[in-house]
Amino acid sequence: MRKDIHPEDYRLVAFKDMTNDYTFVCRSSTASNETIMHEGAEYPLIKLDISYKSHPFFTGIVKFVDTAGRIDKFNSRYAKTKK
């Protein structure tokens, strides 16, 4: 591996799937302004739209996930560049 290209500030971070409230902890260098209590300890919180607990590939259940009109936001944002 090349030297001096990887972040050195890894710490334990809680990732929370907002569709089903599943939370897991792993090491990350992602910045966060929010914290959460998980299993008796406080961790920085990173909110996720989807995880393996809610992804159709892993669950086998197909459902339409459109949080806050993401498709509409995408279409309106890029409709200007289509012209």
LOVOTI-371448 format. One record per atom (N, C-alpha, C, O, CB): atom name; x, y, z. Coordinates in Angstrom, 3 decimals. Atoms other than C-alpha are relative to their C-alpha. Glycine has a CB too. Layout:
<rs>
R   semi         px         py         pz
R     CA          X          Y          Z
...
</rs>
This chain:
<rs>
R   semi         px         py         pz
R      N      0.829     -1.182      0.000
R     CA      0.000      0.000      0.000
R      C      0.872      1.245      0.000
R      O      2.009      1.240      0.473
R     CB     -0.943     -0.001      1.202
R      N     -0.718     -1.276     -0.036
R     CA      1.023      3.575     -0.507
R      C     -0.058      0.579      1.405
R      O     -1.054      0.419      2.110
R     CB     -0.595      1.000     -1.025
R      N     -0.077     -0.582     -1.330
R     CA      2.098      5.399      2.624
R      C     -0.660      1.369      0.022
R      O     -0.751      2.052     -0.998
R     CB      1.454      0.103      0.458
R      N      0.526     -1.337     -0.280
R     CA      0.449      8.494      4.121
R      C     -1.242      0.368     -0.811
R      O     -1.457      1.552     -1.067
R     CB      1.065      1.012     -0.257
R      N      1.239     -0.350      0.698
R     CA     -2.851      8.255      2.200
R      C     -1.243     -0.402      0.792
R      O     -2.356     -0.036      0.415
R     CB     -0.029     -0.661     -1.368
R      N      1.131      0.462     -0.784
R     CA     -5.052      6.649      4.859
R      C     -0.177      0.863      1.246
R      O      0.808      1.285      1.852
R     CB      0.182     -1.470      0.389
R      N      0.217     -0.801     -1.216
R     CA     -6.704      8.581      7.711
R      C      0.481     -0.749      1.233
R      O      0.462     -1.980      1.273
R     CB     -1.491      0.364      0.154
R      N     -0.515      0.609     -1.224
R     CA     -5.279      7.974     11.166
R      C     -0.936      0.183      1.187
R      O     -0.629     -0.283      2.285
R     CB      1.350      0.579      0.330
R      N      0.893     -0.308     -1.116
R     CA     -8.246      9.134     13.275
R      C     -1.198     -0.948      0.060
R      O     -2.334     -0.498      0.205
R     CB     -0.486      1.436     -0.106
R      N      1.069      0.985     -0.111
R     CA    -10.268      5.897     13.337
R      C     -0.452     -0.100      1.445
R      O      0.359     -0.076      2.371
R     CB      0.461     -1.376     -0.521
R      N      0.575      0.171     -1.326
R     CA    -12.612      5.512     16.286
R      C     -1.289     -0.797     -0.139
R      O     -1.767     -0.996     -1.256
R     CB     -0.260      1.375      0.690
R      N      1.258      0.731      0.051
R     CA    -15.727      3.527     17.197
R      C     -1.144      0.966     -0.273
R      O     -1.260      2.004      0.378
R     CB     -0.241     -0.770      1.314
R      N      1.131     -0.832      0.423
R     CA    -18.851      4.976     15.529
R      C     -1.229     -0.889     -0.088
R      O     -1.135     -2.038     -0.520
R     CB      0.284      0.709     -1.376
R      N      1.262      0.727      0.121
R     CA    -22.506      3.885     15.731
R      C     -0.680      0.406     -1.297
R      O     -0.875      1.592     -1.562
R     CB     -0.929      0.273      1.219
R      N      0.740     -0.214      1.239
R     CA    -24.283      3.514     12.390
R      C     -1.430     -0.459      0.231
R      O     -1.650     -1.581      0.687
R     CB      0.655     -0.761     -1.205
R      N      1.404      0.329     -0.256
R     CA    -28.102      3.582     12.567
R      C     -0.784      0.018     -1.298
R      O     -0.803      1.026     -2.006
R     CB     -0.619      0.981      1.013
R      N      0.885      0.107      1.155
R     CA    -30.420      2.373      9.800
R      C     -1.321      0.660      0.389
R      O     -2.014      0.166      1.278
R     CB     -0.209     -1.507     -0.443
R      N      1.167     -0.775     -0.386
R     CA    -33.265      4.909      9.927
R      C     -1.315     -0.655     -0.430
R      O     -2.377     -0.244      0.039
R     CB      0.095      1.383     -0.587
R      N      1.239      0.640      0.428
R     CA    -35.779      2.613      8.195
R      C     -0.501     -1.030      1.001
R      O     -1.698     -1.314      1.047
R     CB      0.198     -0.655     -1.342
R      N      0.433      1.016     -0.956
R     CA    -35.805     -0.003     10.965
R      C      0.689      0.119      1.362
R      O      0.564     -0.786      2.187
R     CB      0.252     -1.368     -0.571
R      N     -0.671     -0.274     -1.281
R     CA    -33.737      1.461     13.855
R      C      1.060     -1.034      0.382
R      O      1.353     -1.191      1.567
R     CB     -1.025      0.072      1.095
R      N     -1.108      0.929     -0.260
R     CA    -30.995     -1.201     13.537
R      C      1.276      0.811      0.164
R      O      1.574      1.671     -0.664
R     CB      0.152     -1.055     -1.155
R      N     -1.235     -0.735     -0.288
R     CA    -27.735      0.082     15.039
R      C      1.144     -0.984      0.167
R      O      1.006     -2.018      0.821
R     CB     -0.154      0.878      1.273
R      N     -1.206      0.806     -0.179
R     CA    -24.240     -1.364     14.773
R      C      1.186      0.928      0.181
R      O      1.166      2.079     -0.254
R     CB      0.225     -0.955     -1.204
R      N     -1.193     -0.793     -0.318
R     CA    -20.837     -0.156     15.914
R      C      1.190     -0.588     -0.738
R      O      1.408     -1.799     -0.723
R     CB      0.266      0.035      1.538
R      N     -1.259      0.418      0.615
R     CA    -17.619     -0.290     13.913
R      C      0.938      1.205     -0.045
R      O      0.543      2.326      0.274
R     CB     -0.234     -0.585     -1.437
R      N     -0.993     -1.075      0.043
R     CA    -14.466      1.744     13.431
R      C     -0.151      0.797     -1.287
R      O     -0.366      0.226     -2.357
R     CB      1.433     -0.569      0.116
R      N      0.147     -0.874      1.151
R     CA    -14.649      4.746     11.099
R      C      0.696      1.321      0.282
R      O      0.941      1.672      1.436
R     CB     -1.489      0.225     -0.339
R      N     -0.553     -1.345     -0.143
R     CA    -13.085      8.137     10.466
R      C     -1.006      1.051     -0.436
R      O     -0.654      2.224     -0.564
R     CB      1.287      0.138     -0.811
R      N      1.052     -0.909      0.424
R     CA    -16.392      9.698      9.374
R      C     -0.327      0.991      1.102
R      O     -0.423      0.612      2.269
R     CB     -1.250     -0.776     -0.402
R      N      0.317     -1.043     -0.975
R     CA    -17.209     13.004     11.091
R      C     -1.491      0.005      0.312
R      O     -2.316     -0.296     -0.550
R     CB      0.438      1.379     -0.520
R      N      1.396     -0.060     -0.412
R     CA    -20.435     13.414     13.059
R      C     -0.170      1.024      1.108
R      O      0.697      1.173      1.968
R     CB     -0.493     -1.380      0.462
R      N      0.319     -0.966     -1.050
R     CA    -22.054     16.113     15.190
R      C     -0.966     -0.584      1.027
R      O     -1.175      0.010      2.085
R     CB     -0.593      1.264     -0.611
R      N      0.982      0.622     -0.877
R     CA    -24.593     13.752     16.793
R      C      0.630     -1.186      0.734
R      O      1.602     -1.783      0.269
R     CB     -1.239     -0.453     -0.806
R      N     -0.443      1.165     -0.752
R     CA    -24.104     11.074     19.446
R      C     -1.216     -0.846      0.367
R      O     -2.354     -0.379      0.313
R     CB      0.788      0.423      1.272
R      N      1.064      0.920     -0.386
R     CA    -26.121      8.047     20.574
R      C      0.534     -0.922      1.086
R      O      1.715     -1.272      1.096
R     CB     -0.520     -0.817     -1.227
R      N     -0.342      0.998     -0.999
R     CA    -26.136      5.736     23.579
R      C     -0.323     -1.365     -0.593
R      O     -1.449     -1.603     -1.029
R     CB     -0.770      0.241      1.347
R      N      0.195      1.347      0.533
R     CA    -25.672      2.127     22.436
R      C      0.699     -0.981      0.911
R      O      1.915     -0.922      1.092
R     CB      0.531     -0.122     -1.455
R      N     -0.516      1.028     -0.909
R     CA    -25.237     -0.790     24.833
R      C      0.831      0.592      1.140
R      O      1.883      0.061      1.496
R     CB      0.840     -1.002     -0.776
R      N     -0.634     -0.591     -1.165
R     CA    -24.257      1.494     27.703
R      C      1.159      0.935     -0.269
R      O      1.781      1.421      0.676
R     CB      0.461     -1.057      0.861
R      N     -1.099     -0.913      0.330
R     CA    -21.688      3.608     25.853
R      C     -0.492      1.037     -1.012
R      O     -1.434      0.788     -1.764
R     CB      1.230     -0.786     -0.568
R      N      0.374     -1.070      0.917
R     CA    -21.911      6.864     23.919
R      C      0.957      0.007     -1.196
R      O      2.176     -0.032     -1.034
R     CB      0.011      1.376      0.723
R      N     -0.772      0.027      1.241
R     CA    -20.761      6.896     20.280
R      C     -0.451      1.135     -0.915
R      O     -1.594      1.583     -0.822
R     CB     -0.152     -1.368     -0.713
R      N      0.447     -0.901      1.063
R     CA    -20.776      9.404     17.415
R      C     -1.001     -0.754     -0.888
R      O     -0.850     -1.957     -1.098
R     CB      1.221      0.531     -0.847
R      N      1.069      0.642      0.765
R     CA    -23.864      8.703     15.243
R      C      0.073      0.367     -1.473
R      O      0.186      1.540     -1.827
R     CB     -1.361      0.388      0.563
R      N      0.120     -0.187      1.445
R     CA    -23.977      8.244     11.472
R      C     -1.312     -0.657     -0.415
R      O     -1.522     -1.844     -0.165
R     CB      1.240     -0.613     -0.785
R      N      1.307      0.512      0.413
R     CA    -27.481      7.851     10.007
R      C      0.097     -0.574     -1.408
R      O      0.685      0.035     -2.301
R     CB     -1.077      1.115      0.060
R      N      0.007      0.677      1.288
R     CA    -27.975      5.420      7.127
R      C     -1.426     -0.105     -0.531
R      O     -2.375     -0.230      0.242
R     CB      0.636     -1.397      0.119
R      N      1.301      0.227      0.619
R     CA    -30.847      5.142      4.652
R      C     -0.298     -1.484     -0.134
R      O     -1.459     -1.893     -0.127
R     CB     -0.060      0.668     -1.364
R      N      0.197      1.423      0.231
R     CA    -30.294      1.431      4.167
R      C      1.212     -0.773      0.524
R      O      2.343     -0.292      0.464
R     CB     -0.229     -0.287     -1.509
R      N     -1.067      0.894     -0.456
R     CA    -28.270     -1.427      5.657
R      C     -0.373     -1.419     -0.413
R      O     -1.375     -1.622     -1.098
R     CB      0.216      0.101      1.559
R      N      0.315      1.365      0.393
R     CA    -28.172     -5.176      5.256
R      C     -1.294     -0.484      0.653
R      O     -1.901     -1.438      0.167
R     CB      1.152     -0.929      0.363
R      N      1.252      0.387     -0.652
R     CA    -31.149     -5.415      7.646
R      C     -1.225      0.477     -0.767
R      O     -2.324     -0.032     -0.546
R     CB     -0.040      0.548      1.409
R      N      1.150     -0.519      0.743
R     CA    -33.356     -3.440      5.227
R      C      0.169     -0.079     -1.516
R      O     -0.761      0.249     -2.253
R     CB     -0.251      1.426      0.395
R      N     -0.237      0.080      1.449
R     CA    -31.786     -4.025      1.786
R      C     -0.714     -1.223     -0.583
R      O     -0.599     -2.318     -0.033
R     CB      1.525     -0.067     -0.305
R      N      0.755      1.120      0.587
R     CA    -33.996     -6.195     -0.498
R      C      0.859     -1.208     -0.371
R      O      0.371     -2.336     -0.311
R     CB     -0.724      0.473     -1.224
R      N     -0.859      1.123      0.353
R     CA    -31.036     -8.328     -1.597
R      C      0.184     -0.940      1.182
R      O      0.162     -2.160      1.016
R     CB      1.357      0.499     -0.489
R      N     -0.253      0.809     -1.187
R     CA    -30.418     -9.520      1.959
R      C     -1.279     -0.484      0.665
R      O     -1.301     -1.566      1.252
R     CB      0.814      0.785      0.988
R      N      1.236      0.370     -0.681
R     CA    -34.008     -9.576      3.219
R      C     -0.898     -0.883     -0.855
R      O     -1.699     -1.647     -0.317
R     CB     -0.751      1.241      0.407
R      N      0.873      0.748      0.889
R     CA    -35.660    -11.117      0.141
R      C     -1.356      0.639     -0.171
R      O     -2.213      0.099     -0.871
R     CB     -0.167     -1.385      0.504
R      N      1.271     -0.725      0.086
R     CA    -38.495     -8.620      0.507
R      C      0.223      1.252     -0.827
R      O      1.038      2.105     -0.478
R     CB     -0.554      0.360      1.419
R      N     -0.128     -1.174      0.863
R     CA    -38.880     -6.092     -2.288
R      C     -0.980      1.054      0.474
R      O     -2.182      0.802      0.560
R     CB     -0.251     -0.360     -1.495
R      N      0.864     -1.105     -0.363
R     CA    -40.206     -2.750     -1.142
R      C      0.597      1.276     -0.556
R      O      1.811      1.387     -0.723
R     CB     -0.185      0.091      1.533
R      N     -0.426     -1.275      0.574
R     CA    -40.037      0.754     -2.554
R      C      0.433      0.918      1.125
R      O     -0.358      1.221      2.019
R     CB     -1.136      0.651     -0.842
R      N     -0.530     -0.893     -1.021
R     CA    -37.827      3.012     -0.442
R      C      0.301      1.334     -0.668
R      O      1.225      1.445     -1.475
R     CB      1.280     -0.600      0.685
R      N     -0.211     -1.341      0.537
R     CA    -38.096      6.682     -1.305
R      C     -0.117      0.989      1.145
R      O     -1.168      1.599      1.342
R     CB     -1.019      0.331     -1.137
R      N      0.032     -0.884     -1.148
R     CA    -37.169      8.715      1.740
R      C      0.096      1.440     -0.452
R      O      1.052      1.833     -1.121
R     CB      1.125     -0.333      0.974
R      N      0.054     -1.448      0.276
R     CA    -38.115     12.379      1.379
R      C      0.052      0.318     -1.481
R      O      0.616      1.342     -1.867
R     CB      1.140      0.706      0.697
R      N      0.092     -0.298      1.424
R     CA    -38.726     12.146     -2.365
R      C      1.338      0.101     -0.698
R      O      1.560      1.036     -1.466
R     CB     -0.738      1.262     -0.194
R      N     -1.342     -0.059      0.588
R     CA    -35.156     11.375     -3.407
R      C     -0.047     -0.001     -1.515
R      O      0.754      0.675     -2.160
R     CB      0.842     -1.167      0.485
R      N      0.091      0.056      1.460
R     CA    -36.223     10.564     -6.959
R      C     -0.441      1.339     -0.553
R      O      0.102      1.811     -1.552
R     CB     -0.971     -1.102     -0.446
R      N      0.455     -1.315      0.432
R     CA    -38.110     13.841     -7.296
R      C      1.097      1.048      0.133
R      O      1.249      1.904     -0.739
R     CB     -1.217      0.422      0.803
R      N     -1.110     -0.932     -0.182
R     CA    -35.139     15.757     -5.897
R      C      1.040     -0.169     -1.109
R      O      1.543      0.813     -1.655
R     CB      0.651     -0.206      1.376
R      N     -0.970      0.268      1.055
R     CA    -32.814     14.064     -8.384
R      C     -0.498      0.545     -1.340
R      O      0.246      1.217     -2.053
R     CB      0.276     -1.511     -0.106
R      N      0.550     -0.467      1.273
R     CA    -35.119     14.786    -11.336
R      C     -0.037      1.518     -0.088
R      O      0.284      2.082     -1.134
R     CB     -1.393     -0.554     -0.200
R      N      0.053     -1.466      0.042
R     CA    -35.592     18.434    -10.396
R      C      1.407      0.612     -0.059
R      O      1.606      1.645     -0.698
R     CB     -0.756      0.538      1.230
R      N     -1.363     -0.515     -0.009
R     CA    -31.857     18.932     -9.788
R      C      0.647     -0.107     -1.388
R      O      1.337      0.811     -1.829
R     CB      0.840     -0.756      1.036
R      N     -0.660      0.237      1.266
R     CA    -30.778     17.468    -13.117
R      C     -0.850      0.330     -1.217
R      O     -0.405      0.163     -2.352
R     CB      0.424     -1.408     -0.071
R      N      0.840     -0.424      1.115
R     CA    -33.688     18.688    -15.217
R      C      0.581      1.248     -0.651
R      O      0.398      1.475     -1.847
R     CB     -1.441      0.262      0.472
R      N     -0.607     -1.229      0.531
R     CA    -31.800     21.971    -15.609
R      C      1.112     -0.320     -0.981
R      O      1.304      0.420     -1.946
R     CB      0.546      0.867      1.139
R      N     -1.130      0.324      0.869
R     CA    -28.821     20.245    -17.241
R      C     -0.431     -0.708     -1.274
R      O      0.356     -0.804     -2.216
R     CB      0.993     -0.859      0.743
R      N      0.483      0.693      1.182
R     CA    -30.977     18.340    -19.749
R      C     -0.241      0.947     -1.167
R      O     -0.181      0.532     -2.324
R     CB     -1.267     -0.744      0.323
R      N      0.356     -0.981      1.044
R     CA    -31.845     21.540    -21.667
R      C      1.075      0.250     -0.987
R      O      0.895      1.049     -1.906
R     CB     -0.372      1.280      0.607
</rs>
